[in-house]
Amino acid sequence: MLRPRSRPARSRFGFARPDSALRLLTLALALGLWAPPASATFHRNEITKLLVGFDGNTNVQAVELKMLTDGENHVRGLRIDAYDGDAVLLASLGTFNDSLPFGIAGRFFLCATSSFATQFGITPDLVITPGIPVQDGQVAFEQNPILPAPCLVNSLPYGNVTTPMGSASVAPPLQAVGARALIRVIDLAGSPSCPLAEDAGHTFHETWGTSAKPVVFKNNRGDSVSVFSTTTAVDADIRDALGRPRIYPNPVFSSATIEWPGVPLSHVAIYNVRGQRVREWGSAGARGATGGPAQIRWDGTDENRRRLPSGLYFIRIGATARQFPVVLLR
């Protein structure tokens, strides 16, 4: 004899009883169909320092942040994102998989590339991929912007930015020369909000790390490193007097022209965000400012003339190995 199929126990209002609802909730959690509301204890974290490169190497990058109140260490799911001057997302550089161990007001935490960690001997709280724009751009500490109600906690626009995100003004441009860094000089005030009320043009100053006065970065454990360069600011200013290279159009859709007025292109290389060289012109041993074409045409391919995928790339030019971002769109 066939036995009737059992039905979920229901309350007198027609809803599944708590034991059934609990099983459904457990199943939804297991399948990733639902997640409990995220903790709100991450809103008062401010960016305090930014380094987009060290001695011309843009694989050495770091963002330091500070907790303004206790309990702001619940950062799981938050990330470091890179934007251009028009507030277009260039890349997500890294996402926290868990909360930080120490949630004390005034405590720092460090988001840095593996090259920064190796260069200076410190363990970042979040390892990020290189991709923070050089000279002009924006870096953000935020939730995934495609969420229904995302939170942009804090952002730092710098250089030539037409659409600053969450800031009333823009900080100075930042090059990857020597140990230049943007440093916060005024903490943010006010109640938690998304975003925090930033005014980067007044709260950040550009500085140059020297052996006498290094730029100090700290992680959440309290470890610190002193960042400074033996390259002097005067040397860098002489190089800067040559101006910046022109890469146009940028973004690149099919091809782009690379030129640097006054600088022969004796050596040019293109790298992806993982630091892998994908294309090269000239010889790395001939990086001097003597000889070389005035322009180079790049058609968006690698050394084997294969089409490269869309993404952020870096063009390295000349004796100082300075790198400049370029976006390839297919």
Contacts in CASP RR format, 6 or more apart in sequence:
PFRMAT RR
TARGET T0000
AUTHOR 0000-0000-0000
METHOD contacts of the structure
MODEL  1
MLRPRSRPARSRFGFARPDSALRLLTLALALGLWAPPASATFHRNEITKL
LVGFDGNTNVQAVELKMLTDGENHVRGLRIDAYDGDAVLLASLGTFNDSL
PFGIAGRFFLCATSSFATQFGITPDLVITPGIPVQDGQVAFEQNPILPAP
CLVNSLPYGNVTTPMGSASVAPPLQAVGARALIRVIDLAGSPSCPLAEDA
GHTFHETWGTSAKPVVFKNNRGDSVSVFSTTTAVDADIRDALGRPRIYPN
PVFSSATIEWPGVPLSHVAIYNVRGQRVREWGSAGARGATGGPAQIRWDG
TDENRRRLPSGLYFIRIGATARQFPVVLLR
8 16 0 8 1.000
8 17 0 8 1.000
8 20 0 8 1.000
9 16 0 8 1.000
9 17 0 8 1.000
9 19 0 8 1.000
9 20 0 8 1.000
10 16 0 8 1.000
10 17 0 8 1.000
11 17 0 8 1.000
15 21 0 8 1.000
16 24 0 8 1.000
25 34 0 8 1.000
28 34 0 8 1.000
29 35 0 8 1.000
38 74 0 8 1.000
38 76 0 8 1.000
38 77 0 8 1.000
38 143 0 8 1.000
39 74 0 8 1.000
40 192 0 8 1.000
41 71 0 8 1.000
41 72 0 8 1.000
41 73 0 8 1.000
41 74 0 8 1.000
42 72 0 8 1.000
42 73 0 8 1.000
42 74 0 8 1.000
42 75 0 8 1.000
42 78 0 8 1.000
42 151 0 8 1.000
42 153 0 8 1.000
43 72 0 8 1.000
43 151 0 8 1.000
43 153 0 8 1.000
43 192 0 8 1.000
43 193 0 8 1.000
43 194 0 8 1.000
43 196 0 8 1.000
44 67 0 8 1.000
44 68 0 8 1.000
44 69 0 8 1.000
44 72 0 8 1.000
44 188 0 8 1.000
44 192 0 8 1.000
44 196 0 8 1.000
45 65 0 8 1.000
45 66 0 8 1.000
45 67 0 8 1.000
45 68 0 8 1.000
45 72 0 8 1.000
45 75 0 8 1.000
45 109 0 8 1.000
45 141 0 8 1.000
45 153 0 8 1.000
45 154 0 8 1.000
46 65 0 8 1.000
46 66 0 8 1.000
46 68 0 8 1.000
46 154 0 8 1.000
46 184 0 8 1.000
46 187 0 8 1.000
46 188 0 8 1.000
46 196 0 8 1.000
47 63 0 8 1.000
47 64 0 8 1.000
47 65 0 8 1.000
47 139 0 8 1.000
47 141 0 8 1.000
47 154 0 8 1.000
47 155 0 8 1.000
47 156 0 8 1.000
47 184 0 8 1.000
48 64 0 8 1.000
48 65 0 8 1.000
48 66 0 8 1.000
48 108 0 8 1.000
48 183 0 8 1.000
48 184 0 8 1.000
49 62 0 8 1.000
49 63 0 8 1.000
49 64 0 8 1.000
49 181 0 8 1.000
49 182 0 8 1.000
49 183 0 8 1.000
49 184 0 8 1.000
49 215 0 8 1.000
49 217 0 8 1.000
50 62 0 8 1.000
50 63 0 8 1.000
50 64 0 8 1.000
50 132 0 8 1.000
50 139 0 8 1.000
50 156 0 8 1.000
50 158 0 8 1.000
50 174 0 8 1.000
50 181 0 8 1.000
50 182 0 8 1.000
51 60 0 8 1.000
51 61 0 8 1.000
51 62 0 8 1.000
51 63 0 8 1.000
51 116 0 8 1.000
51 179 0 8 1.000
51 180 0 8 1.000
51 181 0 8 1.000
51 215 0 8 1.000
51 217 0 8 1.000
51 227 0 8 1.000
52 58 0 8 1.000
52 61 0 8 1.000
52 132 0 8 1.000
52 133 0 8 1.000
52 134 0 8 1.000
52 135 0 8 1.000
52 174 0 8 1.000
52 175 0 8 1.000
52 176 0 8 1.000
53 59 0 8 1.000
53 60 0 8 1.000
53 61 0 8 1.000
53 134 0 8 1.000
53 176 0 8 1.000
54 60 0 8 1.000
54 116 0 8 1.000
54 119 0 8 1.000
54 176 0 8 1.000
54 178 0 8 1.000
54 179 0 8 1.000
54 227 0 8 1.000
54 229 0 8 1.000
55 177 0 8 1.000
55 178 0 8 1.000
55 179 0 8 1.000
55 229 0 8 1.000
55 231 0 8 1.000
56 176 0 8 1.000
56 177 0 8 1.000
56 178 0 8 1.000
56 320 0 8 1.000
56 321 0 8 1.000
56 322 0 8 1.000
56 323 0 8 1.000
57 115 0 8 1.000
57 176 0 8 1.000
57 321 0 8 1.000
57 323 0 8 1.000
58 130 0 8 1.000
58 131 0 8 1.000
58 132 0 8 1.000
58 134 0 8 1.000
58 176 0 8 1.000
58 314 0 8 1.000
58 323 0 8 1.000
59 113 0 8 1.000
59 115 0 8 1.000
59 130 0 8 1.000
59 275 0 8 1.000
60 113 0 8 1.000
60 115 0 8 1.000
60 116 0 8 1.000
60 119 0 8 1.000
61 112 0 8 1.000
61 113 0 8 1.000
61 115 0 8 1.000
61 116 0 8 1.000
61 128 0 8 1.000
61 130 0 8 1.000
61 131 0 8 1.000
61 132 0 8 1.000
62 110 0 8 1.000
62 111 0 8 1.000
62 112 0 8 1.000
62 113 0 8 1.000
62 116 0 8 1.000
62 124 0 8 1.000
62 217 0 8 1.000
63 80 0 8 1.000
63 110 0 8 1.000
63 111 0 8 1.000
63 112 0 8 1.000
63 128 0 8 1.000
63 132 0 8 1.000
63 139 0 8 1.000
63 141 0 8 1.000
64 108 0 8 1.000
64 109 0 8 1.000
64 110 0 8 1.000
64 111 0 8 1.000
64 217 0 8 1.000
64 218 0 8 1.000
65 108 0 8 1.000
65 109 0 8 1.000
65 110 0 8 1.000
65 111 0 8 1.000
65 141 0 8 1.000
65 154 0 8 1.000
66 106 0 8 1.000
66 107 0 8 1.000
66 108 0 8 1.000
66 109 0 8 1.000
66 184 0 8 1.000
66 187 0 8 1.000
67 73 0 8 1.000
67 103 0 8 1.000
67 104 0 8 1.000
67 105 0 8 1.000
67 106 0 8 1.000
67 107 0 8 1.000
67 108 0 8 1.000
67 109 0 8 1.000
68 105 0 8 1.000
68 106 0 8 1.000
68 187 0 8 1.000
68 188 0 8 1.000
69 105 0 8 1.000
70 103 0 8 1.000
70 104 0 8 1.000
70 105 0 8 1.000
71 103 0 8 1.000
71 104 0 8 1.000
72 103 0 8 1.000
72 105 0 8 1.000
73 99 0 8 1.000
73 100 0 8 1.000
73 101 0 8 1.000
73 102 0 8 1.000
73 103 0 8 1.000
73 107 0 8 1.000
73 109 0 8 1.000
73 220 0 8 1.000
74 99 0 8 1.000
75 96 0 8 1.000
75 99 0 8 1.000
75 100 0 8 1.000
75 109 0 8 1.000
76 96 0 8 1.000
76 97 0 8 1.000
76 98 0 8 1.000
76 99 0 8 1.000
77 95 0 8 1.000
77 96 0 8 1.000
77 97 0 8 1.000
77 143 0 8 1.000
77 144 0 8 1.000
78 95 0 8 1.000
78 96 0 8 1.000
78 141 0 8 1.000
78 142 0 8 1.000
78 143 0 8 1.000
78 153 0 8 1.000
79 92 0 8 1.000
79 93 0 8 1.000
79 94 0 8 1.000
79 95 0 8 1.000
79 96 0 8 1.000
79 141 0 8 1.000
79 142 0 8 1.000
79 143 0 8 1.000
79 144 0 8 1.000
80 92 0 8 1.000
80 93 0 8 1.000
80 94 0 8 1.000
80 111 0 8 1.000
80 126 0 8 1.000
80 128 0 8 1.000
80 139 0 8 1.000
80 140 0 8 1.000
80 141 0 8 1.000
81 89 0 8 1.000
81 91 0 8 1.000
81 92 0 8 1.000
81 93 0 8 1.000
81 139 0 8 1.000
81 140 0 8 1.000
81 142 0 8 1.000
81 145 0 8 1.000
82 89 0 8 1.000
82 90 0 8 1.000
82 91 0 8 1.000
82 92 0 8 1.000
82 93 0 8 1.000
82 131 0 8 1.000
82 132 0 8 1.000
82 133 0 8 1.000
82 137 0 8 1.000
82 138 0 8 1.000
82 139 0 8 1.000
82 140 0 8 1.000
82 312 0 8 1.000
83 89 0 8 1.000
83 90 0 8 1.000
83 133 0 8 1.000
83 137 0 8 1.000
83 138 0 8 1.000
83 139 0 8 1.000
83 140 0 8 1.000
83 155 0 8 1.000
83 165 0 8 1.000
84 90 0 8 1.000
84 133 0 8 1.000
84 136 0 8 1.000
84 137 0 8 1.000
84 138 0 8 1.000
84 327 0 8 1.000
85 136 0 8 1.000
85 137 0 8 1.000
85 138 0 8 1.000
85 157 0 8 1.000
85 160 0 8 1.000
85 161 0 8 1.000
85 162 0 8 1.000
85 163 0 8 1.000
85 164 0 8 1.000
86 162 0 8 1.000
86 163 0 8 1.000
87 138 0 8 1.000
87 163 0 8 1.000
87 164 0 8 1.000
87 165 0 8 1.000
89 145 0 8 1.000
90 131 0 8 1.000
90 133 0 8 1.000
90 312 0 8 1.000
90 325 0 8 1.000
90 327 0 8 1.000
91 129 0 8 1.000
91 131 0 8 1.000
91 273 0 8 1.000
91 311 0 8 1.000
91 312 0 8 1.000
92 144 0 8 1.000
93 111 0 8 1.000
93 128 0 8 1.000
93 129 0 8 1.000
93 130 0 8 1.000
93 131 0 8 1.000
93 132 0 8 1.000
94 111 0 8 1.000
94 126 0 8 1.000
94 127 0 8 1.000
94 128 0 8 1.000
94 129 0 8 1.000
95 126 0 8 1.000
96 125 0 8 1.000
96 126 0 8 1.000
100 109 0 8 1.000
100 125 0 8 1.000
100 220 0 8 1.000
101 220 0 8 1.000
101 221 0 8 1.000
102 220 0 8 1.000
102 221 0 8 1.000
107 220 0 8 1.000
107 222 0 8 1.000
108 218 0 8 1.000
108 219 0 8 1.000
108 220 0 8 1.000
108 222 0 8 1.000
109 125 0 8 1.000
109 126 0 8 1.000
109 219 0 8 1.000
109 220 0 8 1.000
110 122 0 8 1.000
110 124 0 8 1.000
110 125 0 8 1.000
110 126 0 8 1.000
110 217 0 8 1.000
110 218 0 8 1.000
110 219 0 8 1.000
110 220 0 8 1.000
111 124 0 8 1.000
111 125 0 8 1.000
111 126 0 8 1.000
111 128 0 8 1.000
112 122 0 8 1.000
112 124 0 8 1.000
112 126 0 8 1.000
112 127 0 8 1.000
112 128 0 8 1.000
112 217 0 8 1.000
113 124 0 8 1.000
113 127 0 8 1.000
113 128 0 8 1.000
113 129 0 8 1.000
113 130 0 8 1.000
114 127 0 8 1.000
115 130 0 8 1.000
116 122 0 8 1.000
116 124 0 8 1.000
117 123 0 8 1.000
117 124 0 8 1.000
117 127 0 8 1.000
120 217 0 8 1.000
120 225 0 8 1.000
120 226 0 8 1.000
120 227 0 8 1.000
121 225 0 8 1.000
122 217 0 8 1.000
122 219 0 8 1.000
122 223 0 8 1.000
122 224 0 8 1.000
122 225 0 8 1.000
123 219 0 8 1.000
123 221 0 8 1.000
123 223 0 8 1.000
124 219 0 8 1.000
125 219 0 8 1.000
125 220 0 8 1.000
129 273 0 8 1.000
129 274 0 8 1.000
130 273 0 8 1.000
130 274 0 8 1.000
130 275 0 8 1.000
130 314 0 8 1.000
131 273 0 8 1.000
131 312 0 8 1.000
131 314 0 8 1.000
131 325 0 8 1.000
132 139 0 8 1.000
133 325 0 8 1.000
134 174 0 8 1.000
134 175 0 8 1.000
134 176 0 8 1.000
134 322 0 8 1.000
134 323 0 8 1.000
134 324 0 8 1.000
134 325 0 8 1.000
135 159 0 8 1.000
135 160 0 8 1.000
135 173 0 8 1.000
135 174 0 8 1.000
135 175 0 8 1.000
135 244 0 8 1.000
135 324 0 8 1.000
136 158 0 8 1.000
136 159 0 8 1.000
136 160 0 8 1.000
136 161 0 8 1.000
136 173 0 8 1.000
137 157 0 8 1.000
137 158 0 8 1.000
137 159 0 8 1.000
137 160 0 8 1.000
137 161 0 8 1.000
138 155 0 8 1.000
138 156 0 8 1.000
138 157 0 8 1.000
138 158 0 8 1.000
138 161 0 8 1.000
138 164 0 8 1.000
138 165 0 8 1.000
139 155 0 8 1.000
139 156 0 8 1.000
140 152 0 8 1.000
140 153 0 8 1.000
140 154 0 8 1.000
140 155 0 8 1.000
140 156 0 8 1.000
140 165 0 8 1.000
141 153 0 8 1.000
141 154 0 8 1.000
141 155 0 8 1.000
142 150 0 8 1.000
142 151 0 8 1.000
142 152 0 8 1.000
142 153 0 8 1.000
142 155 0 8 1.000
142 195 0 8 1.000
143 150 0 8 1.000
143 151 0 8 1.000
143 152 0 8 1.000
143 153 0 8 1.000
144 150 0 8 1.000
145 152 0 8 1.000
151 194 0 8 1.000
151 195 0 8 1.000
152 165 0 8 1.000
152 166 0 8 1.000
152 194 0 8 1.000
152 195 0 8 1.000
153 194 0 8 1.000
153 195 0 8 1.000
153 196 0 8 1.000
154 188 0 8 1.000
154 195 0 8 1.000
154 196 0 8 1.000
154 198 0 8 1.000
155 164 0 8 1.000
155 165 0 8 1.000
155 166 0 8 1.000
155 167 0 8 1.000
155 195 0 8 1.000
155 198 0 8 1.000
156 167 0 8 1.000
156 171 0 8 1.000
156 182 0 8 1.000
156 198 0 8 1.000
156 200 0 8 1.000
156 204 0 8 1.000
157 164 0 8 1.000
157 165 0 8 1.000
157 166 0 8 1.000
157 167 0 8 1.000
157 170 0 8 1.000
157 171 0 8 1.000
157 200 0 8 1.000
158 170 0 8 1.000
158 171 0 8 1.000
158 172 0 8 1.000
158 173 0 8 1.000
158 174 0 8 1.000
158 182 0 8 1.000
158 200 0 8 1.000
158 204 0 8 1.000
159 170 0 8 1.000
159 171 0 8 1.000
159 172 0 8 1.000
159 173 0 8 1.000
159 174 0 8 1.000
160 173 0 8 1.000
161 170 0 8 1.000
164 170 0 8 1.000
164 200 0 8 1.000
165 195 0 8 1.000
166 195 0 8 1.000
166 198 0 8 1.000
167 198 0 8 1.000
167 199 0 8 1.000
167 200 0 8 1.000
167 201 0 8 1.000
168 197 0 8 1.000
168 198 0 8 1.000
168 199 0 8 1.000
169 199 0 8 1.000
169 200 0 8 1.000
169 201 0 8 1.000
169 202 0 8 1.000
170 200 0 8 1.000
170 201 0 8 1.000
171 182 0 8 1.000
171 200 0 8 1.000
171 201 0 8 1.000
171 203 0 8 1.000
171 204 0 8 1.000
171 206 0 8 1.000
172 182 0 8 1.000
172 201 0 8 1.000
172 204 0 8 1.000
172 205 0 8 1.000
172 206 0 8 1.000
174 180 0 8 1.000
174 181 0 8 1.000
174 182 0 8 1.000
174 206 0 8 1.000
175 236 0 8 1.000
175 240 0 8 1.000
175 322 0 8 1.000
176 322 0 8 1.000
176 323 0 8 1.000
177 231 0 8 1.000
177 236 0 8 1.000
177 239 0 8 1.000
177 240 0 8 1.000
177 320 0 8 1.000
177 322 0 8 1.000
178 208 0 8 1.000
178 209 0 8 1.000
178 229 0 8 1.000
178 231 0 8 1.000
178 236 0 8 1.000
179 208 0 8 1.000
179 209 0 8 1.000
179 210 0 8 1.000
179 214 0 8 1.000
179 215 0 8 1.000
179 227 0 8 1.000
179 228 0 8 1.000
179 229 0 8 1.000
179 231 0 8 1.000
180 206 0 8 1.000
180 207 0 8 1.000
180 208 0 8 1.000
180 209 0 8 1.000
180 236 0 8 1.000
181 206 0 8 1.000
181 207 0 8 1.000
181 208 0 8 1.000
181 209 0 8 1.000
181 215 0 8 1.000
181 227 0 8 1.000
182 204 0 8 1.000
182 205 0 8 1.000
182 206 0 8 1.000
182 207 0 8 1.000
183 204 0 8 1.000
183 205 0 8 1.000
183 206 0 8 1.000
183 207 0 8 1.000
183 215 0 8 1.000
184 203 0 8 1.000
184 204 0 8 1.000
185 203 0 8 1.000
185 204 0 8 1.000
185 205 0 8 1.000
186 202 0 8 1.000
186 203 0 8 1.000
187 203 0 8 1.000
188 196 0 8 1.000
188 197 0 8 1.000
188 198 0 8 1.000
188 203 0 8 1.000
189 197 0 8 1.000
190 197 0 8 1.000
207 215 0 8 1.000
208 229 0 8 1.000
208 233 0 8 1.000
209 215 0 8 1.000
209 227 0 8 1.000
209 228 0 8 1.000
209 229 0 8 1.000
210 228 0 8 1.000
210 229 0 8 1.000
211 228 0 8 1.000
211 230 0 8 1.000
213 228 0 8 1.000
214 226 0 8 1.000
214 227 0 8 1.000
214 228 0 8 1.000
215 226 0 8 1.000
215 227 0 8 1.000
215 228 0 8 1.000
216 224 0 8 1.000
216 225 0 8 1.000
216 226 0 8 1.000
216 227 0 8 1.000
217 224 0 8 1.000
217 225 0 8 1.000
217 227 0 8 1.000
218 224 0 8 1.000
239 320 0 8 1.000
239 322 0 8 1.000
242 260 0 8 1.000
242 261 0 8 1.000
242 262 0 8 1.000
242 263 0 8 1.000
243 260 0 8 1.000
243 261 0 8 1.000
244 260 0 8 1.000
244 324 0 8 1.000
245 258 0 8 1.000
245 259 0 8 1.000
245 260 0 8 1.000
245 263 0 8 1.000
245 315 0 8 1.000
245 317 0 8 1.000
245 324 0 8 1.000
246 257 0 8 1.000
246 258 0 8 1.000
246 259 0 8 1.000
246 260 0 8 1.000
246 261 0 8 1.000
247 256 0 8 1.000
247 257 0 8 1.000
247 258 0 8 1.000
247 315 0 8 1.000
247 324 0 8 1.000
247 326 0 8 1.000
248 256 0 8 1.000
248 257 0 8 1.000
249 256 0 8 1.000
250 256 0 8 1.000
250 326 0 8 1.000
250 327 0 8 1.000
251 326 0 8 1.000
251 327 0 8 1.000
251 328 0 8 1.000
251 329 0 8 1.000
252 298 0 8 1.000
252 300 0 8 1.000
252 326 0 8 1.000
252 327 0 8 1.000
252 328 0 8 1.000
252 329 0 8 1.000
253 329 0 8 1.000
253 330 0 8 1.000
254 299 0 8 1.000
254 300 0 8 1.000
255 297 0 8 1.000
255 298 0 8 1.000
255 299 0 8 1.000
255 300 0 8 1.000
256 297 0 8 1.000
256 298 0 8 1.000
256 300 0 8 1.000
256 326 0 8 1.000
257 295 0 8 1.000
257 296 0 8 1.000
257 297 0 8 1.000
257 298 0 8 1.000
258 265 0 8 1.000
258 268 0 8 1.000
258 295 0 8 1.000
258 296 0 8 1.000
258 297 0 8 1.000
258 298 0 8 1.000
258 315 0 8 1.000
258 317 0 8 1.000
259 265 0 8 1.000
259 294 0 8 1.000
259 295 0 8 1.000
259 296 0 8 1.000
260 317 0 8 1.000
260 318 0 8 1.000
263 289 0 8 1.000
263 317 0 8 1.000
263 318 0 8 1.000
264 289 0 8 1.000
264 290 0 8 1.000
264 291 0 8 1.000
264 292 0 8 1.000
264 293 0 8 1.000
264 294 0 8 1.000
265 281 0 8 1.000
265 292 0 8 1.000
265 293 0 8 1.000
265 294 0 8 1.000
265 295 0 8 1.000
265 296 0 8 1.000
265 317 0 8 1.000
265 318 0 8 1.000
266 282 0 8 1.000
266 283 0 8 1.000
266 286 0 8 1.000
266 287 0 8 1.000
266 288 0 8 1.000
266 289 0 8 1.000
266 290 0 8 1.000
266 291 0 8 1.000
266 292 0 8 1.000
266 318 0 8 1.000
267 280 0 8 1.000
267 281 0 8 1.000
267 282 0 8 1.000
267 283 0 8 1.000
267 284 0 8 1.000
267 285 0 8 1.000
267 286 0 8 1.000
267 287 0 8 1.000
267 288 0 8 1.000
267 317 0 8 1.000
267 318 0 8 1.000
268 280 0 8 1.000
268 281 0 8 1.000
268 282 0 8 1.000
268 296 0 8 1.000
268 315 0 8 1.000
268 316 0 8 1.000
268 317 0 8 1.000
268 318 0 8 1.000
269 277 0 8 1.000
269 279 0 8 1.000
269 280 0 8 1.000
269 281 0 8 1.000
269 284 0 8 1.000
269 315 0 8 1.000
269 316 0 8 1.000
270 277 0 8 1.000
270 278 0 8 1.000
270 279 0 8 1.000
270 280 0 8 1.000
270 298 0 8 1.000
270 313 0 8 1.000
270 314 0 8 1.000
270 315 0 8 1.000
270 316 0 8 1.000
270 326 0 8 1.000
271 277 0 8 1.000
271 278 0 8 1.000
271 313 0 8 1.000
271 314 0 8 1.000
271 316 0 8 1.000
271 323 0 8 1.000
272 278 0 8 1.000
272 308 0 8 1.000
272 311 0 8 1.000
272 312 0 8 1.000
272 313 0 8 1.000
272 314 0 8 1.000
273 311 0 8 1.000
273 312 0 8 1.000
273 313 0 8 1.000
273 314 0 8 1.000
275 314 0 8 1.000
278 302 0 8 1.000
278 303 0 8 1.000
278 308 0 8 1.000
278 313 0 8 1.000
279 298 0 8 1.000
279 300 0 8 1.000
279 301 0 8 1.000
279 302 0 8 1.000
279 303 0 8 1.000
280 303 0 8 1.000
281 296 0 8 1.000
282 292 0 8 1.000
287 318 0 8 1.000
287 319 0 8 1.000
287 321 0 8 1.000
288 318 0 8 1.000
288 319 0 8 1.000
289 318 0 8 1.000
289 319 0 8 1.000
300 307 0 8 1.000
300 308 0 8 1.000
300 328 0 8 1.000
301 307 0 8 1.000
301 308 0 8 1.000
302 308 0 8 1.000
307 330 0 8 1.000
308 328 0 8 1.000
309 328 0 8 1.000
309 330 0 8 1.000
310 328 0 8 1.000
310 329 0 8 1.000
310 330 0 8 1.000
311 327 0 8 1.000
311 328 0 8 1.000
311 329 0 8 1.000
312 325 0 8 1.000
312 326 0 8 1.000
312 327 0 8 1.000
312 328 0 8 1.000
313 325 0 8 1.000
313 326 0 8 1.000
313 327 0 8 1.000
313 328 0 8 1.000
314 323 0 8 1.000
314 324 0 8 1.000
314 325 0 8 1.000
314 326 0 8 1.000
315 323 0 8 1.000
315 324 0 8 1.000
315 325 0 8 1.000
315 326 0 8 1.000
316 322 0 8 1.000
316 323 0 8 1.000
316 324 0 8 1.000
317 324 0 8 1.000
END
